[in-house]
Amino acid sequence: MTRALVVVDVQNDFCEGGSLAVAGGAAVAEAVTAHVRAGGYDHVVATRDHHVDPGGHFAEQPDYLETWPAHCVVGTGGVELHPALDREPIEAVFDKGEYAAAYSGFEGSADGVPLADWLRGHGVDAVDVVGIATDHCVRATALDAVAEGFATRVLLHLTAGVAEGSTAAALDQLRTAGVELEGSVHRP
């Protein structure tokens, strides 16, 4: 089995001090770096929200379900991967959401290559998904990984969720879809 680690949206705007911060985001960045350094992956990739003009995804009065405050805008520091996340082992970064909402890393591409195609092109048949946020982009990425035929595991201790209720609902949805869940969600 060829396994890849998919690091989802560990970006400045989703960590403490960012425009859409998730509590524990910086700690997740550090923990993911330590996990990668411990080894065991054939490939490591990352995803980023990468907004240019995502239309109705941004709102001045967001509902935090369909609309959000501006975040991860191209040309700002918020779009960048968090400095505690070691970039060296990351082979490709898949940007998503330039002109529309995008939650799943499988909606992204790197140099024009979609994530699923990149993984298949590198012989990957299993993925571990980690990052921010458990109840949004991690959930969507893991669900799409299963739909694309990859054996999928979410390493919950390397994720941070926005809210307890939505995280619990996401975990139920992931279990039902056949995603293997390991550990428990990082709590700051």
N, C-alpha and C positions, 0 to 999 in steps of 0.2 A: 504494500500500500504506500502510495506517495502522498504525504501530508503537507499541507500549506497552512500557515498561520495568516489569518486575515484580520488586520488591526483596523477597526472601524472608528473613524472620525475622532481620533485623539488629537484634537486641535485646540489652539489657544482660546477660541470663543466658547468652547464647551467645558473648559476648566476654570477653576476659581479665578476671578478677575475678568473673565470674558463676558461678552454681551448676552450669552445664553448658557451660563455656567451650570454645571451639574456638580453637586457636592461630591468630593472624592475624585474628581477628574484628574487632578495632578498626581494623586497617589496611584491611580490606575496607570498613568503614563510611566511612572517609575517602576511599578510592578511588572508591566509588560516588558520593559527593557530588561529587567532581571530574568524574567521567564525566557526571553529570546536568547540571552547570553548563556543560559543553562543548556541550550541546544535542543536538538531533537527534531528540527523541521527541515524538510527538503527545500522549502521556499517560504519567504516572508513577504507579504504585500500589505499595503495600507490603502484606505479609502479616505477621501476628504469631501466634505461639503465645499462647493466651489462656486459660489453664487455671483453672477454678473447682474442679471435682472430676472429674478425668479417669479415675477408677476405677483399674484395673490398670495404667495407663500409668506411674504412679509406684510405686516400690518402695524399701524400706529397703535391700535387697540387689539392686540392679538388675543385669540381664544385659547392658545396653547394646545390645540388639537389639530387644526388645519392651518392656522396662521400663527406666525412667530415674530418676535422682534428681529430686526436686521442682524444677521450673523454670518460669519465666514464669507465676507464679501471680498472678492478678488481685489488685490491691491492694498488690503489692510493686513495688519499683523494677526488678526483673528483667524484668518484662513489657514495660517501656517500650522504644521504639526507642532505639538507641545515640545519645548526644549528638553524635557526629561525623557522623551521618547527617542531612543538611539536610532538615527536614520541609516546608519551604515549597513545593517543587515537587510534593509527594505529594498527589494529588487525593483518594485514598480509602485507608483501611487496612482490610484484610480479616482479621478475627479468626477463629481456628479452634481447635478442641480444647477447648471449654469443659467438656464432660462425657464426652469419649472421646478416644482418641488421634487425631490428625489431622496428617498430614505434608504434604499438598499444599495449596497456597494455594487451589486450586479447591474445597476443602472449607470455605473460609471465606466470610464475608459481611461487608458494610459496610452498616449501616442496613437489614439484612434482604435485601439484594441480593447474590446469589452472584457470585463473581468472573467466571465465564464470561458471565453475563448482563450485568454491568457493561461488560465489554470489548465485547461485541457491540452493546450499546446506544450505545457511543461509536464505533462503526464500525471497531473494531480487528480486523485480520486477521493481524497478526504480532506476536510478543512476543519480547523479550530477557529472559532470566531470569538474575538475579544474587543473591548473598547467602550465607546460612549454613544448613545445611552442604551442601556439594556432594553428599555421599554419602547424604543423608537428605532433607531438605525441598526443596532445590533439585532433586534428582533427581525426586522425586515430583511437584513442581509442573510441571517441564518435560514429564514423561511425560503428565500430565493435559492440558497445553496442546495437545500433539500429538493426543491422543485427542479433544479438543474441536474440532479442525480448524484450530487456529492454526498458521501457519508459526512454528517455534520455534527459537530460537538461545540457547545458554547461553554467556555471556561468562565463560570460566573464570578469567581474571585478576581478576575481581570476585567470586570465590567462595573459600571456605575449607572444606577437607574435614576430617573427624574423623580418619581414618586412611588411610594410603596404599593398603592393600589394598582396603578398601571403596570408596574413591574410584575406583580403577581399575576395579572391577567396575561401579560406577555409570556411568562414562563409556562402557564397553562396552554397557551396557543402553541408554543414551541414543542412541548411534550406531545401534544395531540398530533403535530405534524411529523413526529418521529425524530426530532432533534435530541441528541443526547445532552443532558445538562450535568455539569460537573461542578461541585463546590457550591458556594453561596455568594450572592451579590455583595460587592464591596459596600460597606456602610461606614461613612466617616465618623 
